Structure formats: structure tokens, C-alpha cells
Amino acid sequence: MKVLIKKIFEKLDLFIYIASNVILKILSGITMIFVARYFTPTDYGTFRTLIAFLTLTGILINLGLSDFFLYKASKTNPEKEIVHIISIYLLLYSLTFIPACFLFSIVYKLSWIFFAIGYLKIFFDWSYDIILKSLQAKNNFNLASIITIINALIIGMPVLCLYKCNLSLFHYIASVVFFAGLNFTFAFLIFKLKYKIIFKKVQRNFWEIVGKASPFFIASIMVFVYLQSDVLMLGFLRELKEVAFYTSATALIFALYVLPTSVYNYFLPSLIKNSKNKKKFLQEQNIFILAIFSLVIPIFLVIFFYARPILHIIYSGKYDSSTLILKILSLGFFMHGFSFVAGASLTALGFQSIRAKMQVFAAVLNILLNIYFIPIYGALGTAITTFITEIFLAVSYVYATIKIEHKLFANN
């Protein structure tokens, strides 16, 4: 145990990277708190529904390409892979705009202009993510930390404009998109100063790349389904005000996910590289487990036992009725700790397809449970559904990981 703890503290860039992401999420969470306090529950519900729909659209356009890029670039040179990813993404991005605008306005009876402006944010965020993944693939977490801190400083600017200029919801969305573009520009310039960006012409079949990225696409869409699709379903089946009460709790939980997610992003490339070496892989996995649960357990305990005072302080009593929702979501947060470890292990060992199949089942389960619980319990029903899905996912991931590791490493 002492050896594992010592090895964790030797990874100084890990702590710097985690700290930068913590700063980003704290400021991001603070901005959401101010937005929730500024707008009415209906307007805030509209905003969160729009963000959820944009997120879904972004995943459908991406098709798992960015995660596939990280997987491939961790083994080879990122510059060899990026040209394919960018060209395919731009094609899909262009073709999706009109049908996505139409669908948004029909389903939620909101102006398509809201979505049209937000659509630019999808491109800016994806481009920024590719730069970040390139740095992760190169194990340059120090530069990734610098870019993340700049993002953290920029992310609060729309809220400053909101309070300074008394913006409407429409103008606030426009300012969010503008600053997302500014954030990508800074990240691109910093990356270009450090690395040469060379777009090499390499012939590769479109469907070959999409096919290889499909497990990552399935994984990302399923993650969205059991983490954010409930927002879209809640907005469709109930009032947008219900979305506000639910997302006031999820905003806190998702902000806290940055800690274990940062650890996950740090260890995944290393697990992939050591996947053929039993001793190194299991050693890295043990450090990963210790790092994850040293964060997950204390966070869960604080949120579960102090849910009401936390909500009351943050939202000034506006969303105290979301206390039970937050408690249930904290239980799901704890269970997701197991999913982080086992999920990364499955991906690193080359069994992403098995992970994807489990996520498909979890997503279907999530949708069916939401259809049942939302009409009866509203926002509380979405929290119950998320917790049940997290239990299933954690158990299935851990079982599959233990079975696969035993099979692969039995003779080593």
C-alpha cells in the first residue's frame, strides 16, 4: 500500500492536471449556479434542454471519432491520424445542421434560432477536445493543464456579460458560443507553438475509419443516454421547469465527476501501453483503483449526508426540493467509481466492443425506466433511473473485467 501511495505522488503532472480540471469544473459549476439563480426555472430549464440537445447532436456527428483518435494516437503519432478525423467530422457536421434544427424546433416547440447559434459551439468544443486528446496521447499533461486553465478563465466570461449587461436568454447563448470560439482559438495557437501541425495525405477508406470508431461511438452515445437523455425526456414528457429542478442537482454531481474523470484520462493511455505486460498493467491498475476511490468515497459521503444544506447555500433556497434527487445521484456517483476502473481496463485490454454492448443494454434499460418513472415521479424518477442504471453498469463492468483478466493473464 505504501509503495502504491508513493507512486501516485511521484506522478506530479497527474496532480497538476487534476488541479486544472478541478479549477475548470469549479468555475463551470459556479457559472451554472449564477445562471440558475438569474433566470426563471422555465428559462433555465430551456437553456439546459438546449445544452443537452446540442450534446446529443455533437455525439451523433462525432461518431466516436475523437475517442478513436485518442486510442490510435496513444499507440502511434497523433499527426498520422488527425487528418482522417477532421475531414470526416467536417463532412458530417455540414450535413447535420438543417435536420437537427428542424427536429429541435418540432420536439420542444422552441425557436430553431436557439439551436442554430448553439450549433457553432459543437464545432468549437469538438476542435478543442481534439487538441486536448492530442496532448494526452503525447503524455504532455503539463501543456494540457495550461490549456485547461485558460478554458477555466474564459468559461466565466458569459456570466459576467449576463450580469453586467442584463442579457436575455438568447443573447446569453450567443455569448457562450462566442467565448467557446475564443477558447478554441487560444488552445490552437498554444498547441501550434509547441508542435508542428502537418496534414499528411494518407489514403484510408471512410467506412473503415467509421467502422473502427463505432465501439467508441456506441460507448459515447450510451453514456449520454444514461447520464443526459433524461433531461431531454423530462423536458418532453413534463414541463421545462422540472428540468430546472433536476439539473440543479445534476450540475453539482457532474461538476464533481471532474476528479475521477481526470484520473481516468491520465491512466487510460498508460493502461493501453502496458496491456501486454501483466505485471506493469496490474500495478498501474492498482494505483488507478486507489486514486479513484480516494476521491469518490469522501465526495459521496459529504454529498449524501449534507445534500440539503449544500443546495440551500448554493441556490439560496430556490431548489431545496431537489434534496432527495441529489442524495440518489450521489449513490450513483459512488457506483460509477467501479465503472471508471473496470471500463478503462476493458478498453485498454482491447475489449471496447464488450464495454459498448453493456452500455447499449444499460441505455435501453435507462430509457425504459425513464418512460415508466418520469410520468409518475417527474424529476425524482430520473434520479431513480440513473441510480439503477449505474448499479447495472458497475456490476457488469467489474464481472467482465475480472473474467477477461483471468483469461488473459492466467498463463503469464
N, C-alpha and C positions, 0 to 999 in steps of 0.2 A: 504493500500500500504506500509506504514512504517513497519507494522508487517511482511509482506512478505519479504521485503528487509532485515530486521533484522534476520529472519530465514535463509535466504540464507547465510549471513555472519557467522551464527553460525555453518554452515557446513564447517569447516576448511579443513577437509580431501577432500572435493569436490574441493576446490581451489588448494590444493596440487596436486591432481590427474589431474586436468585440466592443471596445470602448467607443469607437467611432460610430458603430451601428447603434449602440445604446443612445448616444447623443442624437443621432438621426431620428430614432423612434420616439425618444422623449419629446423632441421638438415637433415631430409629426403628430404625436398624441396631443400635445398642448394646442396645436393649431385646430385639431378636430374638436377639442373641448371648447375653444373660443367660438368656433363655427356653430357648434350645437347650442351654445349659450346665446349667440347673436340672432340666429334665425328662429322662426317658429318651428315647432315639431313637424309641421307639414312640409315646410321648405327644406328643413334639414333632412327629412325622410326622402324628399325628392332628390336632393343632392347625393345622398348615399346610394339611392337606387340607380342614379345615373352612373356613379363610380363603379358600382357592381356590374352594370351592363357593359360599360367600357372595358372592364377587366375581362369579362367573358369574351367579348369581341376580340380583345387582344390575344387571348389564348387560342381562339379559333384561327386567327390569322397566323400566329406563330407556328402552330402545328408541331410544337415540341422542338423547333429548330435551335433555339438558344440553349436549351439543356443538352441537346445532342452535340452542339458546338463545344460546350464545356467538357463533355465526356471525351470527345475526339481530341480536342486541343490539349487535354491533360496528358495524352499519350504522344502527341506529335506537336508540330509547330502550329500555333493558332492562325498564322498568316496563310497557311495552306488550306484552311477550312472556311475562313470568313467570307471569301468571295462567293461561294455557293449559297451560304446562308443569306447574305444580303440580297442577292439577285432574286431568290425565291420569295423572300419576305416582301420585297417591294412590289412584286407581281401580285401577290395575294392581298396586300394592303390596298392596292389600287382597285381591285375587283370587288372588294367587300363593302366599300363606302356606301353606295346607294342602297343596296338591300338592307344593310344594318340600320341606316337612318329610318327607312320605311318601317322596319319591324319595331323599332323603339317607339315611334310615334303611335303606331297602331296598338301595341300591347299596353302602354302606360298612359295613352291619351295626353302626352306631353309634346311640346313643340320639338320638331326634328332639329331645330337650330341648336338646342342644348347639346344634342349628340354630335352634330356636325363640328362644333367648336371643340368639344372634348375629344373628337377623333384624332386631332393632331397630337394630343397628349399620348395616345397609344404609341405613335411612332417615336416620339422623343424618349419615352420611358424604355421602349424596346432597345433603342440605339444605346442609351446609357447602360442598360443591362448587359449588352454585348461587350462593351468596353470593360465593365466590371468583371465579367466572366473571363475575358482575355487576361486580365491581371491575375485572377485566381489560377488560371491554367499555368501561368508563368511563375506562380508562387510569390508574386510581388504584392504581398498583403500590406506593405507599408504605403505604397502608392495608392492601393485600393482604399486605404484608410483616409488618405488625404482627399481623394475624390468624394468619399462618403461624407466627410466633414463639411466640404464645400456644399454638397447637396443639402446637408442639415441646415446650413446658414441660409440657403436660398429658399427652403421649403416654407419658412415662416413669413416670407415677404407678402404673399397674397392676403394673409390675415392682417398685416399692418395696413395694407391698402384698404381692406374691408372696414376697419375701424376708423382709419384716418379720413376716408372719402365716403363713408356710408354707402358702400356698394350694394346694388341689388344682387339677387342670386345669379342672374345672367352675367353681370359684369364680374362677379367673383369667380365664376367658372372660367371666364376669359382670362382673368389674371393668373389663375392656376396654370392654364395652358401656356401662357407667355413665359412664366418662370420655369416651367418644365423644359421649354426650349432653351432657355438661358443655361440651365443646369447641364443639359447635354452638350452645349457648346463649350463650356468650361472643361468638362470631362474629356471631350475630344481633343482639345488643344493641349491639355496636360499629357494625355496619352501619346500624342504625336511628338511632343518634345522629348519623350523618353525612348519611343520605339519608332522605327520606320514602318510606314504603312504601305505595303506593296500588294497590289491586287494582281495575283498571278492567274493567267488564263489556264485553267485546268478543266478538261472535258469530263463531265460526270452527268449521268442521267438524272433528270428531275425526279422521277418516281423512285429512283434508287435512294436518293437522299431522304425524300419524304418517308419512304418505307422504313429506313433505318431510324428515323426520328420518331416514328409512330408510337413506340412504347413510352417515350418521354412525353409525347402529346397526350396520350391516354392518361398518363400519370398526372399531368398538369390540369387537365380538364376535370379529372376526378377529384383532385384536391380542391378545385374551385367549387365543384358540386357540393361536397360535404362541408365546405367552410364558408362559401358565399352565396351559393344558389338560393339558400333560404331567404336572403334579402330580396331577391327577385320574386320568389314565390310569395313571400309575405306581402310585398308591395302589390302583387297581382290579386291575391286571394283576400287580403284585408286592406285597411286604409294605410296610406303612406305614413301616417302618424305612428302606426305600430312599428314601422321600420325604424323610426327615430328611437323608440324605447328599447328596441333590440340592439341596434348598433351603438347606442350609448354604452352598453356593456361589452359588446364585441370589440369596440375601439380600444378599450383597456387591455383586453386579453391579447388581441393581435399586436399591440404595442409591446407587450411582454414577450411575445414569441421571438423578438429580435435576438434575445440572449441565446436560447438553444439553436436558433437558425444560424447565427453567426458561427457557433461551434460546429454545426453540421457542415456549413460551407467551407470551413477551414479543414476539417478532417476528411471530407469526401475525396478530394484529389489524392491525398496520401493513402487512403484505403485502396483506391483504384490501382495506384502504382505498386502497392505491396500485396495485391490479391493473389499472386502466385507463390508467395512466401508465407507459409503457415505461421512461423514464429513472429515475424515482423507484423503480419496482418493482425494476429490475435493480440499482440502487445499494443498496437495502435488502437485497436477496438476497445481494449480495456481502459485506456486513457480517455477515449471518447465517451465511454459509459460514465466514468467518474466525473468528467467535465459536465456532461449533460445533466445528470441528476443532482449535482451540487448546485445547479441553478434552478432546476424545475421544482424540487421539493420545497425549499423555503418560499418561493414565489406562490406556489399553490396554497400553502398553509396561511400565508398573510391574506391573500385574496379571499379565501373561503371563510375565514373567521372574522374578517373586518370588511366585508363587502359593503354593508350599508353605510358606515362612516366614510368609506372611500368615495362612494358615489355622491354622498351628501356634500362632502368637501369640494369635490371636483365640479359638480354641476349645480351647486347651491340649492339642493333640494328639488331641482327640476325633474330629475329622473330617479328619485328614491324608489319608485315602484319597480325598478329593474334589479333590485337586490337579489331576488331568488334566481333570476336569469344569470347574473354574474356568478353566483355560487355554483350553479350547474356547469357553467362554462369553465370554471376553474378546475372542476373534476376532469373535464375533457382535456384541459391543458396538461394535467398530470399524466393522463394516459398517453398523450401524444409524445411524451418523453421516450417511451418504449418504441414508438413508431419511428422517431428520429434515428435511433441507434440501429434497429433492425432494418429499416428502409434503406439506410445508407449502405449497410452490409450487403443487402441483396443487389443493389446497383453496382457496388464495387466488384462483387464476385461474378458479374455478368448475367444476373437473373432479373434484370429490369422488367422483362416481359411478365414474369410471375408476379412481381410487385404491381404491375399495371392491371393484371387480371383481378387481383384482390381489390384494387381501387375501383375497378368497374363495378364489382359486386357491392362495395361499400357505397358507391354513388347511387346505384339503383335502390339500395336499402334506404339511403338518406331521402331520396325523392319520395318513395312510397310512404315513409314515416311522416314526412312533411305534409303530404297530401292528407294524411289522417289527422295529425296533431294540430296543424295551423288553423283549420276552420273551428276547432274546438277550443284550443288554448291560446291562439294567436302567437305573440312573440315568445311566450313561455314554451309553447310547443316546439318552436325552432331550436331552443336551447336543449330540450329533452332529446330531440332527434340528433343533434350534434354529439351529445354525450354517448348515446347508444352506438352511433357510428364509430366514435373514437375507440370504444371498447372492442368492437369487432375488428377494427383495423390493427390495433395493438396486438391482440391475441393472434391474429392470422400472420402478421409480420414476424413475430417472435417465433412462432411454431415453424414457419417456413425457413427462417434463418438457422435455427438450431438443426433442423433436418438436413439442410444443404451443407452447412459447415461440417457436420458429422460425416457426410458422404464424401466431401472433397478432401478433408484433412485426415481421414481415418487411417490412411496408409503412410502418412508423412511423419 
